């Protein structure tokens, strides 16, 4: 419940304050969001399976986000940023859909 309240509060503050994302950070933000979504859906899946651990969730959330952003940064430094960005999005997209399918099976028994 606390996480849901934090999410609602964060979205409300973001809409009210409308912060500007620095130009140098803009290429990494979408990748970080996709990585965070992967971690969140993994947490929901773990909760439904009864194996959720807060420490594992926090470490997974932070490490997925940072590692995805670092991979894209490395790709930018090597001149292949768009290819690595696509690769990260494909891998995380597969994980997101896999977690979503597991959540659906657990919730709807289908």
Secondary structure, DSSP 8 states (H G I E B T S, - for coil): -HHHHHHHHHHHHHHHH-----GGGHHHHHHHHHHHHHHHHHHHHHHHHT---HHHHHHHHHHHHHHHHHHHHHHHHHT-HHHHHHHHHHHHHHHHHHHHHHHHHHHH--
